[in-house]
Amino acid sequence: MEGAPAPCDRTLPRARTASPTRAGAPPSPPHADPTGDATQALRSHQWFGVEGQLRTWSHNARMRQLGYEAEEYRGRPVIAVLNTWSDINPCHVHLRERAEAVKRGVWQAGGFPLEFPVSTLSETYQKPTPMLYRNLLAMETEELLRSYPVDAAVLLGGCDKSTPALLMGAASADVPSLFVPAGPMLPGHWRGETLGSGTDMWKYWDEHRAGNLTDCELRELQGGLARSPGHCMTMGTASTMTAAAEALGMTLPGASSIPAVDSAHERMAAASGRRAVELAWTGLAPSRILTREAFEDAVTTILGLGGSTNAVIHLIAMAGRAGIKLTLDDFDRIARTVPVLANVRPGGQTYLMEDFYFAGGLPAFLSRITDLLHLDRPTVGGTLGEQIEGAQVHNDDVIRPRDNPVANEGGVAVLRGNLCPDGAVIKHIAAEPHLLKHTGPAVVFDDYKTMQRTINDPSLGITADSVLVLRNAGPKGGPGMPEYGMLPIPDHLLKQGVRDMVRISDARMSGTSYGACALHVAPESYIGGPLALVRTGDSITLDVEARTLQLNVDDEELERRRAEWTPPPARYERGYGALYNEQITQADTGCDFEFLARPGKVQDPYAG
């Protein structure tokens, strides 16, 4: 694991150095042309190497227009560097430089890099939510890899939706690919406090609303919360999904936890470029890596990390692209077998991702659960067992031993009941324990704007025992299933010291959030799911141990309400939004587009 503390030098994989059969090409891989010329097995050969065709002549002429001579690219693997950098994505603001490091590695290994800008999906700024556009980036990635002369790809991302989107597209295109995580930002600091982005934002905003923090102090906090490039340094959705990418076998070992501004991050990017050239020669495609066993290991990993509930939706969608049916029941089954060992906020109590990195990173974490993993399966760097061989934990409080876990079970529970017949999820390790079995009266909000406007209205009679319910915030209703699920606690309760309440919605919740929030209720209320039938004053019971979420209203009354229910108006009448509304699936099946998730082959383009 390059860059992490270790008892010996565990370098990242390097490109092969065997003698070439022609300029820049190693010996023929198993899938090479019978003539023995390995370059003819490259996809890019169809664009640049087929003699006697007008299109080949034209392609090479246009490469000269770009400033390249034929010896720079012909006979070399063409490596696409897909970059989600933009000026408005603070998580990815350093990826312009990392793309250069990747390209350096590609050149070093005898490849030819081409950088492609793709959608940036800035979690901070894109509204109503970048989840609305995850599938758009996935589709862009797939079609770009398929339609251009690409032999392998390096995917640069890390902010919440970019990781699953890039990997979904690469899985569908099935072009050899590996992922370069953006890396977590540095820890925040304020008046002697170590801050976790997102998690402490929610915490201190509530303290401000409770009257415990002045406007001046809040402005100071604003300057100390996010100190460098990189994604959230808590075990939020970004860190969860990059860890999942590493567990799946789609990154080099240790890549997911390297801080964004650490010099090891640039070295990892260059090593990824070198490895991409090897992948192009060997033809190791995602279909050989993204197996059923790989997804089970990824689920085990994110549950043992106390990771984000968003990973449930993303991993189900990613598995679907690989032709694997992953379900909520798989998450709940695996959750009962793996303890939470990562003491990283918000599921843990103390540490942040830089601490996790210096404690040994993901390879060290995985070394403590090897009996729960499939060690012989392939990854971009060998087998999983080879990727974590020799890994050691350097701080037993950051990465706990099995006999001293943060929690005895995985950090996410799947709920069932008449309120969520197709399932809901809760990150119960981030909730106050007394709320994990709770019955209370519902206070219902029909949309997020109304909730924001009225949450402090005394006439609602909200108490600490109330169950806050938000509907019309799901995949279609949101639209895009925004991160509205951590509903705010009314000011008067905050001033009384209340910091958690049971909250239920068909929305998602930021991975940096916490609290007794039942999320992803399926089917969503916008299409007539049971959440649409709840009325203020109804009794609702949450029982995490029993895995139930129940609306305590008899069936006859619910049928009467259903007969009175009318669907809301369409969110979009045209454009991408209309396509989204037509094709999006529900939370329990990954919120993918039906036409992208369905099985079937897509023909590779003819380049002549």
For each residue, the residues with C-beta under 8 A, 3 or more apart:
1: 4 6 10 12 253 254 360 361 363 391
2: 10 11 12 252 254 264 267 268 271
3: 254 258 262 263 264 265 267 268
4: 1 254 257 258 264 357 358 360 361 363
5: 358 360 394
6: 1 9 10 360 390 391 392
7: 390 392
8: 390
9: 6
10: 1 2 6 253 390
11: 2 14
12: 1 2 252 253 254 267 268 271 275 381
13: 252 271 274 275 278 381 382
14: 11 17 271 274 275
15: 108 109 110 274 275 277 278
16: 26 278 281
17: 14
18: 26 27
19: 26 27
20: 23 24 25 26 27 110
21: 25 26 27 28 36 37 38
22: 25 37 39 75
23: 20 71 75
24: 20 75 76 110
25: 20 21 22 37 38 39 75 76 110 281
26: 16 18 19 20 21 29 38 110 281
27: 18 19 20 21 38
28: 21 32 33 36 37 38 41
29: 26 32 38 41 281 282 283
30: 283
31: 41 283
32: 28 29 36 37 38 40 41
33: 28 36 37 38 40 41
34:
35: 40
36: 21 28 32 33
37: 21 22 25 28 32 33 40
38: 21 25 26 27 28 29 32 33 41 42 281
39: 22 25 42 45 49 74 75 76
40: 32 33 35 37 45 49
41: 28 29 31 32 33 38 45 283
42: 38 39 45 49 77 78 151 280
43: 46 47 78 149 150 151 175 604
44: 47 48 49 73 77 78 149 150 151
45: 39 40 41 42 48 49 50
46: 43 49 50 149 606 607 608
47: 43 44 55 56 59 149 607
48: 44 45 56 59 60 63 70 73 74 149
49: 39 40 42 44 45 46 56 74 75
50: 45 46 53 56 607 608
51: 56
52: 56
53: 50 56 57 608
54: 57 58
55: 47 58 59 607 608
56: 47 48 49 50 51 52 53 59 60 608
57: 53 54 60 61
58: 54 55 61 62
59: 47 48 55 56 62 63 149 607
60: 48 56 57 63 64 70 74
61: 57 58 64 65
62: 58 59 65 66
63: 48 59 60 66 68 70 73
64: 60 61 67 68 69
65: 61 62
66: 62 63
67: 64
68: 63 64 72 73
69: 64 72
70: 48 60 63 73 74
71: 23 74
72: 68 69 76 112
73: 44 48 63 68 70 76 78 112
74: 39 48 49 60 70 71
75: 22 23 24 25 39 49
76: 24 25 39 72 73 110 111 112
77: 42 44 110 111 112 151 152 276 277 280 281
78: 42 43 44 73 111 112 113 114 149 150 151 280
79: 106 111 112 113 114 150 151 152 153 154 273 276 277 280
80: 114 115 116 144 145 148 150 152 153 154
81: 99 102 103 106 113 114 115 116 153 154 156 273
82: 116 118 141 144 153 154 155 156 166
83: 95 96 99 115 116 117 118 156
84: 89 92 95 118 119 120 121 137 156 157 159 162 166
85: 89 92 93 95 96 99 117 120 156
86: 89 92 120 122
87: 93
88: 120 122 124 125
89: 84 85 86 92 93 120 121 122 124 125 159
90: 93 122 124 226 229
91: 122 123 124 158 159 182 185 229 230 231 232 238
92: 84 85 86 89 95 120 122 156 157 158 159 162 182 229
93: 85 87 89 90 96 229
94: 97 98 182 229 230 260 261
95: 83 84 85 92 98 99 156 182
96: 83 85 93 99 100
97: 94 100 101 266
98: 94 95 101 102 156 180 182 265 266 269
99: 81 83 85 95 96 102 103 115 156 269
100: 96 97 103 104
101: 97 98 104 105 266 267 269 270 273
102: 81 98 99 105 106 113 154 156 180 269 270 272 273 276
103: 81 99 100 106 107 113 115 273
104: 100 101 107 108 270 273
105: 101 102 108 109 269 270 271 272 273 274 275 276
106: 79 81 102 103 109 111 112 113 154 273 274 276 277
107: 103 104 110 111 112 113 273
108: 15 104 105 270 273 274
109: 15 105 106 273 274 275 276 277 278
110: 15 20 24 25 26 76 77 107 277
111: 76 77 78 79 106 107 151 152 273 276 277 280
112: 72 73 76 77 78 79 106 107
113: 78 79 81 102 103 106 107 273
114: 78 79 80 81 148 150
115: 80 81 83 99 103
116: 80 81 82 83 144 148
117: 83 85
118: 82 83 84 137 140 141 144 166
119: 84 133 136 137 140 165
120: 84 85 86 88 89 92 159 162
121: 84 89 126 130 133 134 137 157 159 160 161 162 165
122: 86 88 89 90 91 92 125 126 130 159
123: 91 126 130 159 160 161 238
124: 88 89 90 91
125: 88 89 122
126: 121 122 123 129 130 133
127:
128: 132 478 479 480 482
129: 126 132 478 480 481 482 483
130: 121 122 123 126 133 134 159 160 161
131: 134 161 478 480 481 482 508 591
132: 128 129 478 479 480 577 580
133: 119 121 126 130 136 137 161 480
134: 121 130 131 137 138 161 164 165 168 314 591
135: 138 139 165 168 580 584 591 592 593 596
136: 119 133 139 140 165 576
137: 84 118 119 121 133 134 140 141 161 162 165 166 169
138: 134 135 141 142 164 165 166 168 169 172 321 592 596
139: 135 136 142 143 169 593 596
140: 118 119 136 137 143 144 169
141: 82 118 137 138 144 145 155 165 166 168 169 170 173
142: 138 139 145 146 168 169 170 172 173 596
143: 139 140 146 147 169 173
144: 80 82 116 118 140 141 147 148 150 169
145: 80 141 142 148 150 153 169 170 173 175 177
146: 142 143 173 175 602 604 605
147: 143 144 605
148: 80 114 116 144 145
149: 43 44 46 47 48 59 78 607
150: 43 44 78 79 80 114 144 145 153 175
151: 42 43 44 77 78 79 111 175 176 280
152: 77 79 80 111 175 176 177 178 276 277 279 280
153: 79 80 81 82 145 150 170 175 176 177 178 276
154: 79 80 81 82 102 106 177 178 179 180 272 273 276
155: 82 141 166 167 170 177 178 179 180
156: 81 82 83 84 85 92 95 98 99 102 180 182 269
157: 84 92 121 162 163 165 166 179 180 181 182
158: 91 92 162 163 181 182 183 230 231 238 242
159: 84 89 91 92 120 121 122 123 130 162 163 182 231 238
160: 121 123 130 163 231 236 237 238 241 310 511
161: 121 123 130 131 133 134 137 164 165 314
162: 84 92 120 121 137 157 158 159 165 166
163: 157 158 159 160 166 167 179 181 238 241 242 244 245 314
164: 134 138 161 167 168 241 314 315 317 318
165: 119 121 134 135 136 137 138 141 157 161 162 168 169
166: 82 84 118 137 138 141 155 157 162 163 169 170 179
167: 155 163 164 170 171 177 179 245 248 250 286 318
168: 134 135 138 141 142 164 165 171 172 317 318 321 592 596
169: 137 138 139 140 141 142 143 144 145 165 166 172 173
170: 141 142 145 153 155 166 167 173 174 175 177 286
171: 167 168 174 286 287 290 318 321 322
172: 138 142 168 169 321 596 602
173: 141 142 143 145 146 169 170 177
174: 170 171 285 286 287
175: 43 145 146 150 151 152 153 170 285 286
176: 151 152 153 276 279 280 282 283 284 285 286
177: 145 152 153 154 155 167 170 173 250 276 279 285 286
178: 152 153 154 155 250 251 252 272 275 276 279 380
179: 154 155 157 163 166 167 242 245 250 251 255
180: 98 102 154 155 156 157 251 255 268 269 272
181: 157 158 163 242 245 246 251 255 256 258
182: 91 92 94 95 98 156 157 158 159 229 230 231 238 242 260
183: 158 230 231 242 257 258 259 260 261 262 265
184: 230 231 232 233 238 239 257 259 260 352 353 354 357
185: 91 197 226 227 228 229 230 231 232 233 259 260 261
186: 227 228 230 233 259 261 354
187: 194 195 196 227 233 352 354
188: 194 195 196 197 200 224 225 226 227 233
189: 192 193 194 195 224 227
190: 193 195 220 221 224 225
191: 220
192: 189
193: 189 190 200
194: 187 188 189 352
195: 187 188 189 190 200 221 224 225
196: 187 188 199 200 232 233 234 345 346 352 512
197: 185 188 200 201 225 226 232 233 234 236 512
198: 201 202 232 234 236 510 511 512 513
199: 196 202 203 234 236 345 346 512 513 514
200: 188 193 195 196 197 203 204 221 225
201: 197 198 204 205 225 512
202: 198 199 205 206 486 510 512 513 514
203: 199 200 206 207
204: 200 201 207 208 213 218 221
205: 201 202 208 209 218
206: 202 203 209 210 488 489 494 499
207: 203 204 210 212 213
208: 204 205 211 212 213 214 215 217 218
209: 205 206 488 491 494
210: 206 207 213 491 494 495
211: 208 495
212: 207 208
213: 204 207 208 210 217 218 221
214: 208 217 218
215: 208 218 219
216: 219 220
217: 208 213 214 220 221
218: 204 205 208 213 214 215 221 222
219: 215 216 222 223
220: 190 191 216 217 223 224
221: 190 195 200 204 213 217 218 224 225
222: 218 219 225
223: 219 220
224: 188 189 190 195 220 221 227
225: 188 190 195 197 200 201 221 222
226: 90 185 188 197
227: 185 186 187 188 189 224
228: 185 186 259 260 261
229: 90 91 92 93 94 182 185 260 261
230: 91 94 158 182 183 184 185 186 233 259 260 261
231: 91 158 159 160 182 183 184 185 236 238 239 242 260
232: 91 184 185 196 197 198 236 237 238 239 511 512
233: 184 185 186 187 188 196 197 230 239 259 352 353 354
234: 196 197 198 199 239 344 345 346 352 353 511 512
235: 239 240 305 306 307 308 342 344 345 346 347 348 353 356 511
236: 160 197 198 199 231 232 239 240 308 346 510 511 512
237: 160 232 240 241 308 310 311 510 511 512
238: 91 123 158 159 160 163 182 184 231 232 241 242 511
239: 184 231 232 233 234 235 236 242 243 256 257 305 307 344 353 511
240: 235 236 237 243 244 302 305 307 308 310 311 511
241: 160 163 164 237 238 244 245 308 310 311 314
242: 158 163 179 181 182 183 231 238 239 245 246 251 255 256 257
243: 239 240 246 247 256 257 301 302 305 307 362
244: 163 240 241 247 248 298 301 302 307 311 314 315
245: 163 167 179 181 241 242 248 250 251 256
246: 181 242 243 249 250 251 253 254 255 256 362
247: 243 244 294 297 298 300 301 302 362 366
248: 167 244 245 289 290 294 295 297 298 318 379
249: 246 289 290 294 377 378 379 380 381 384 387
250: 167 177 178 179 245 246 286 289 290 379 380
251: 178 179 180 181 242 245 246 255 256 272 380
252: 2 12 13 178 255 268 271 272 275 380 381
253: 1 10 12 246 363 381 387 388
254: 1 2 3 4 12 246 257 258 268 361 362 363
255: 179 180 181 242 246 251 252 258 268 272
256: 181 239 242 243 245 246 251 361 362
257: 4 183 184 239 242 243 254 353 356 357 361 362
258: 3 4 181 183 254 255 262 264 265 268 357 361
259: 183 184 185 186 228 230 233 262 265 353 354 357
260: 94 182 183 184 185 228 229 230 231 265
261: 94 183 185 186 228 229 230 265
262: 3 183 258 259 265 357
263: 3 266 267
264: 2 3 4 258 267 268
265: 3 98 183 258 259 260 261 262 268 269
266: 97 98 101 263 269 270
267: 2 3 12 101 263 264 270 271
268: 2 3 12 180 252 254 255 258 264 265 271 272
269: 98 99 101 102 105 156 180 265 266 272 273
270: 101 102 104 105 108 266 267 273 274
271: 2 12 13 14 105 252 267 268 274 275
272: 102 105 154 178 180 251 252 255 268 269 275 276
273: 79 81 101 102 103 104 105 106 107 108 109 111 113 154 269 270 276 277
274: 13 14 15 105 106 108 109 270 271 277 278
275: 12 13 14 15 105 109 178 252 271 272 278 279 380 381
276: 77 79 102 105 106 109 111 152 153 154 176 177 178 272 273 279 280
277: 15 77 79 106 109 110 111 152 273 274 280 281
278: 13 15 16 109 274 275 281 282
279: 152 176 177 178 275 276 282 283 284 380
280: 42 77 78 79 111 151 152 176 276 277 283
281: 16 25 26 29 38 77 277 278
282: 29 176 278 279
283: 29 30 31 41 176 279 280
284: 176 279 288 289 378 380
285: 174 175 176 177 288 289
286: 167 170 171 174 175 176 177 250 289 290 322
287: 171 174 290 322
288: 284 285 291 378
289: 248 249 250 284 285 286 294 377 378 379 380
290: 171 248 249 250 286 287 294 295 318 319 322 324
291: 288 294 295 322 324 377
292: 295 296 324
293: 296 297 374 377
294: 247 248 249 289 290 291 297 298 374 377
295: 248 290 291 292 298 299 315 318 319 322 324 326
296: 292 293 299 300 330 334 374
297: 247 248 293 294 300 301 372 373 374 377 384
298: 244 247 248 294 295 301 302 315
299: 295 296 302 303 315 326 330 331 334
300: 247 296 297 303 304 334 337 338 369 372 373 410
301: 243 244 247 297 298 304 305 307 362 365 366 369
302: 240 243 244 247 298 299 305 307 308 311 315
303: 299 300 306 307 331 334 335 338 340 410 411 412
304: 300 301 338 339 340 341 342 365 369 372 410
305: 235 239 240 243 301 302 340 341 342 344 347 365 411
306: 235 303 340 342 344 347 348 406 407 411 427 429 430
307: 235 239 240 243 244 301 302 303 311 347 411 412 511
308: 235 236 237 240 241 302 311 427 510 511
309: 312 412 425 426 427 508 509 511 519 520
310: 160 237 240 241 313 314 508 509 511
311: 237 240 241 244 302 307 308 314 315 412 511
312: 309 315 316 328 331 412 425 520
313: 310 316 317 481 508 520 587 590 591
314: 134 161 163 164 241 244 310 311 317 318 590
315: 164 244 295 298 299 302 311 312 318 319 326
316: 312 313 319 320 326 327 328 588 589 590
317: 164 168 313 314 320 321 590 591 592 597
318: 164 167 168 171 248 290 295 314 315 321 322 590
319: 290 295 315 316 322 324 325 326 590
320: 316 317 323 324 325 326 589 590 592 597
321: 138 168 171 172 317 318 592 596 597
322: 171 286 287 290 291 295 318 319
323: 320 599
324: 290 291 292 295 319 320
325: 319 320
326: 295 299 315 316 319 320 330
327: 316 330 331 588
328: 312 316 331 332 414 423 425 588
329: 332 333 414
330: 296 299 326 327 333 334
331: 299 303 312 327 328 334 335 410 412 414 425
332: 328 329 335 336 413 414 547
333: 329 330 336 337
334: 296 299 300 303 330 331 337 338 410
335: 303 331 332 338 409 410 411 412 413 414
336: 332 333 409 410
337: 300 333 334 372 410
338: 300 303 304 334 335 369 372 409 410
339: 304 402 405 406 407 408 409 410
340: 303 304 305 306 347 348 405 406 407 408 409 410 411 429
341: 304 305 365 368 369 399 400 401 402 405 406
342: 235 304 305 306 347 348 356 365 398 399 400 406
343: 348 349 350 351 397 398 399 400 406
344: 234 235 239 305 306 347 348 350 351 352 353 355 356 398
345: 196 199 234 235 348 349 350 351 352
346: 196 199 234 235 236 430 512 513 514
347: 235 305 306 307 340 342 344 406 407 411 427 429 430
348: 235 306 340 342 343 344 345 351 406
349: 343 345 406
350: 343 344 345 397 398
351: 343 344 345 348 355 356 359 397 398
352: 184 187 194 196 233 234 344 345 355 356
353: 184 233 234 235 239 257 259 344 356 357
354: 184 186 187 233 259 357 358
355: 344 351 352 358 359 395 398
356: 235 257 342 344 351 352 353 359 361 365 398 399
357: 4 184 257 258 259 262 353 354 361
358: 4 5 354 355 394 395 398
359: 351 355 356 364 393 394 395 398 399
360: 1 4 5 6 363 364 365 367 391 392 393 394 395 399
361: 1 4 254 256 257 258 356 357 364 365 391
362: 243 246 247 254 256 257 301 365 366
363: 1 4 253 254 360 366 367 387 388 391
364: 359 360 361 367 368 391 392 393 394 399
365: 301 304 305 341 342 356 360 361 362 368 369 393 399
366: 247 301 362 363 369 370 373 384 388 391
367: 360 363 364 370 388 391 392 393
368: 341 364 365 393 399 401 402
369: 300 301 304 338 341 365 366 372 373 402
370: 366 367 373 375 385 388
371:
372: 297 300 304 337 338 369
373: 297 300 366 369 370 384
374: 293 294 296 297 377 384
375: 370 383 384 385 388
376: 383 384 385
377: 249 289 291 293 294 297 374 383 384
378: 249 284 288 289 382 383
379: 248 249 250 289 382 383 384 386 387
380: 178 249 250 251 252 275 279 284 289
381: 12 13 249 252 253 275 386 387
382: 13 378 379 386 387
383: 375 376 377 378 379 386 387
384: 249 297 366 373 374 375 376 377 379 387 388
385: 370 375 376 388 389
386: 379 381 382 383 389
387: 249 253 363 379 381 382 383 384
388: 253 363 366 367 370 375 384 385 391
389: 385 386
390: 6 7 8 10
391: 1 6 360 361 363 364 366 367 388
392: 6 7 360 364 367
393: 359 360 364 365 367 368 396 398 399 401
394: 5 358 359 360 364
395: 355 358 359 360 398 399
396: 393 399 400 401 404
397: 343 350 351 400
398: 342 343 344 350 351 355 356 358 359 393 395
399: 341 342 343 356 359 360 364 365 368 393 395 396
400: 341 342 343 396 397 404 405 406
401: 341 368 393 396 404
402: 339 341 368 369 405
403:
404: 396 400 401
405: 339 340 341 400 402 408
406: 306 339 340 341 342 343 347 348 349 400 429
407: 306 339 340 347 410 411 429
408: 339 340 405
409: 335 336 338 339 340 413
410: 300 303 304 331 334 335 336 337 338 339 340 407
411: 303 305 306 307 335 340 347 407 427 428 429 430
412: 303 307 309 311 312 331 335 425 426 427 428
413: 332 335 409 425 426 428 544 547
414: 328 329 331 332 335 423 424 425 547
415: 420 423 424 425 426 518 542 544 547 548 549
416: 420 421 423 424 547 548 549
417: 420 421 548 549 550 551
418: 421 530 550 551 558
419: 424 504 521 530 531 534 540 549 550 551
420: 415 416 417 423 424 518 521 522 529 530 531 549
421: 416 417 418 522 523 529 530
422: 522 523 529 586 587 588
423: 328 414 415 416 420 520 522 587 588
424: 414 415 416 419 420 504 518 519 520 521 522 549
425: 309 312 328 331 412 413 414 415 518 519 520
426: 309 412 413 415 431 516 517 518 519 542 544
427: 306 308 309 347 411 412 430 431 509 514 517
428: 411 412 413 431 436 516 544
429: 306 340 347 406 407 411
430: 306 346 347 411 427 513 514 515
431: 426 427 428 435 436 500 514 515 516 517 544
432: 435 499 500 515 516
433: 436
434: 438
435: 431 432 438 500 501 502 516 542
436: 428 431 433 516 542 543 544 545
437: 542 543 544 545
438: 434 435 465 467 502 516 541 542
439: 539 540 541 542 552
440: 465 466 467 502 539 540
441: 465 466 467 536 537 538 539 540
442: 466 467 468 469 534 535 536 537 538 539 540
443: 460 461 462 466 467 468 469 536
444: 469 471 534 535 536
445: 448 450 451 454 455 468 469 470 471 487
446: 450 471 472
447: 450 451 470 471 472 473
448: 445 451 452 470 473 482 484 507
449: 452 453
450: 445 446 447 453 454
451: 445 447 448 454 455 470 487 488
452: 448 449 455 488
453: 449 450
454: 445 450 451 457 460
455: 445 451 452 460 462 487 488 490
456: 490 491 492
457: 454 460
458: 461 492
459:
460: 443 454 455 457 490 536
461: 443 458 466
462: 443 455 466 468 490 493
463: 466 493
464: 493 496 498 501
465: 438 440 441
466: 440 441 442 443 461 462 463 501
467: 438 440 441 442 443 501 502 503 504 540 542
468: 442 443 445 462 487 501 502 503 504
469: 442 443 444 445 503 504 505 531 534 540
470: 445 447 448 451 473 484 485 487 503 504 505 506 507
471: 444 445 446 447 477 505 506 524 525 526 531 532 534
472: 446 447 477 478 506 524 525 526 568
473: 447 448 470 477 478 481 482 484 485 505 506 507 524
474: 477 478 481 506 507 521 522 524 525 526 527 529 586 587
475: 478 479 480 481 524 584 585 586 587 591
476: 479 524 526 527 571 581 584
477: 471 472 473 474 506 524 525 526 527 568 571
478: 128 129 131 132 472 473 474 475 481 482 484 507
479: 128 132 475 476 571 572 577 580 581
480: 128 129 131 132 133 475 580
481: 129 131 313 473 474 475 478 506 507 508 520 587 591
482: 128 129 131 448 473 478 507 508
483: 129 486 507 508 509 510 513
484: 448 470 473 478 487 505 507 508 509
485: 470 473 503 505 507 508 509 513 517 519
486: 202 483 503 509 510 513 514 515 517
487: 445 451 455 468 470 484 501 503 505 517
488: 206 209 451 452 455
489: 206 493 494 498 499 500 501
490: 455 456 460 462 493 494
491: 209 210 456 494 495
492: 456 458 495 496
493: 462 463 464 489 490 496 498 501
494: 206 209 210 489 490 491 497 498 499
495: 210 211 491 492
496: 464 492 493
497: 494
498: 464 489 493 494 501
499: 206 432 489 494
500: 431 432 435 489 514 515 516
501: 435 464 466 467 468 487 489 493 498 515 516
502: 435 438 440 467 468 516 518 540 542
503: 467 468 469 470 485 486 487 515 516 517 518
504: 419 424 467 468 469 470 517 518 521 531 540 542 549
505: 469 470 471 473 484 485 487 517 518 519 521 531
506: 470 471 472 473 474 477 481 519 520 521 522 524 525 526 529 531 587
507: 448 470 473 474 478 481 482 483 484 485 519 520
508: 131 309 310 313 481 482 483 484 485 519 520
509: 309 310 427 483 484 485 486 513 517 519
510: 198 202 236 237 308 483 486 513
511: 160 198 232 234 235 236 237 238 239 240 307 308 309 310 311
512: 196 197 198 199 201 202 232 234 236 237 346
513: 198 199 202 346 430 483 485 486 509 510 517
514: 199 202 346 427 430 431 486 500
515: 430 431 432 486 500 501 503
516: 426 428 431 432 435 436 438 500 501 502 503 542
517: 426 427 431 485 486 487 503 504 505 509 513
518: 415 420 424 425 426 502 503 504 505 521 542 549
519: 309 424 425 426 485 505 506 507 508 509
520: 309 312 313 423 424 425 481 506 507 508 587 588
521: 419 420 424 474 504 505 506 518 524 525 529 531 549 587
522: 420 421 422 423 424 474 506 529 586 587 588
523: 421 422 527 528 529 530 586
524: 471 472 473 474 475 476 477 506 521 527 529 531 586 587
525: 471 472 474 477 506 521 528 529 531 532
526: 471 472 474 476 477 506 529 532 567 568
527: 474 476 477 523 524 567 586
528: 523 525 532 562 565 567
529: 420 421 422 474 506 521 522 523 524 525 526 532
530: 418 419 420 421 523 533 534 551 558
531: 419 420 469 471 504 505 506 521 524 525 534
532: 471 525 526 528 529 565
533: 530 551 553 558 561 562 565
534: 419 442 444 469 471 530 531 538 540 551
535: 442 444 538 561
536: 441 442 443 444 460
537: 441 442
538: 441 442 534 535 551 552 553
539: 439 440 441 442 551 552 553
540: 419 439 440 441 442 467 469 502 504 534 549 550 551 552
541: 438 439 548 549 550 552
542: 415 426 435 436 437 438 439 467 502 504 516 518 548 549
543: 436 437 546 547 548 549 550
544: 413 415 426 428 431 436 437 547
545: 436 437
546: 543
547: 332 413 414 415 416 543 544
548: 415 416 417 541 542 543
549: 415 416 417 419 420 424 504 518 521 540 541 542 543
550: 417 418 419 540 541 543
551: 417 418 419 530 533 534 538 539 540 558
552: 439 538 539 540 541
553: 533 538 539 557 558
554: 557 558
555: 558 559
556: 559 560
557: 553 554 560 561
558: 418 530 533 551 553 554 555 561 562
559: 555 556 562 563
560: 556 557 563 564
561: 533 535 557 558 564 565
562: 528 533 558 559 565
563: 559 560
564: 560 561
565: 528 532 533 561 562
566:
567: 526 527 528
568: 472 477 526
569:
570: 573 578 581
571: 476 477 479 577 581
572: 479 575 576 577 578 580 581
573: 570 578
574: 577 578
575: 572 578 579
576: 136 572 579 580
577: 132 479 571 572 574 580 581
578: 570 572 573 574 575 581 582
579: 575 576 582 583 593
580: 132 135 479 480 572 576 577 583 584 593
581: 476 479 570 571 572 577 578 584
582: 578 579
583: 579 580 593 594 595 596
584: 135 475 476 580 581 591 592 593 594
585: 475 589 590 591 592 593 594 597
586: 422 474 475 522 523 524 527 589 591
587: 313 422 423 474 475 481 506 520 521 522 524 590 591
588: 316 327 328 422 423 520 522
589: 316 320 585 586 592 597
590: 313 314 316 317 318 319 320 585 587 597
591: 131 134 135 313 317 475 481 584 585 586 587
592: 135 138 168 317 320 321 584 585 589 596 597
593: 135 139 579 580 583 584 585 596 597
594: 583 584 585 597 598
595: 583 598
596: 135 138 139 142 168 172 321 583 592 593
597: 317 320 321 585 589 590 592 593 594
598: 594 595
599: 323
600:
601:
602: 146 172
603:
604: 43 146
605: 146 147
606: 46
607: 46 47 50 55 59 149
608: 46 50 53 55 56
